[in-house]
Amino acid sequence: MAFAREEIDPEALRILDDAGFVWDPNLLAFTREKSTAPELETIHYEFLREQQLVVGSALDRSARTGQLLRLRILVQSLN
């Protein structure tokens, strides 16, 4: 099953883009190189789907805000 980055919540995309993550359609994940090692940091589509950070999810406004905040915290913890 294939997924496109356009299926991700637009605000979640902005958070990932701002943090330097790029969409890898082969991995179905957002990746970026670690600053301290040549490996990749990866946030998989499946994780974002489980967090309901996809277009058309049933989250209400406050739940979506909470999930976006969790994503920001996750991304910041990787820095």
C-alpha positions in Angstrom: 0.0 0.0 0.0 1.4 3.4 -1.0 1.0 6.7 0.8 1.9 10.2 -0.2 3.2 13.0 2.0 0.0 14.9 1.0 -1.9 12.6 3.3 -0.2 14.0 6.4 -1.8 16.8 8.4 -0.5 20.1 6.8 0.7 21.5 10.2 2.5 18.2 11.0 4.2 18.6 7.5 5.3 22.1 8.4 6.8 20.9 11.7 8.7 18.1 10.0 9.8 20.3 7.1 11.0 23.0 9.6 13.0 20.4 11.4 14.8 19.3 8.2 12.9 16.0 7.6 12.3 14.9 4.0 9.8 12.4 2.7 11.2 9.1 1.5 8.5 7.3 -0.5 10.5 4.1 -0.4 10.6 4.0 3.4 7.2 5.6 3.8 8.8 7.8 6.3 10.3 11.2 6.9 14.1 11.1 7.4 17.0 13.4 8.1 20.6 12.7 8.8 21.7 12.7 12.4 24.0 15.6 13.2 26.3 13.4 15.2 26.4 10.2 13.1 25.8 9.2 9.4 22.6 7.3 10.3 19.1 8.6 9.6 16.5 9.7 12.1 13.2 8.4 10.9 9.5 9.2 11.6 7.4 6.6 9.9 4.0 7.2 8.2 2.5 4.5 10.4 3.5 6.5 13.5 1.8 9.6 12.2 -1.3 7.6 11.3 -1.5 6.1 14.8 -1.3 9.7 16.1 -4.1 10.6 13.8 -1.9 13.3 12.1 -3.3 12.5 8.7 -5.8 14.4 6.5 -9.4 13.5 7.4 -8.7 12.2 10.9 -11.5 12.4 13.4 -9.6 14.5 15.9 -11.3 17.5 17.4 -9.5 20.8 17.5 -8.0 20.3 21.0 -7.0 16.7 20.4 -5.3 17.8 17.1 -3.5 20.6 18.9 -2.3 18.1 21.6 -1.0 15.7 18.9 0.8 18.5 17.1 2.4 19.6 20.3 3.6 16.0 21.0 5.1 15.9 17.5 6.9 19.2 18.1 8.3 17.8 21.4 9.4 14.6 19.7 11.2 16.5 16.9 12.9 18.8 19.5 14.0 15.9 21.5 15.8 14.5 18.5 17.9 17.7 18.2 
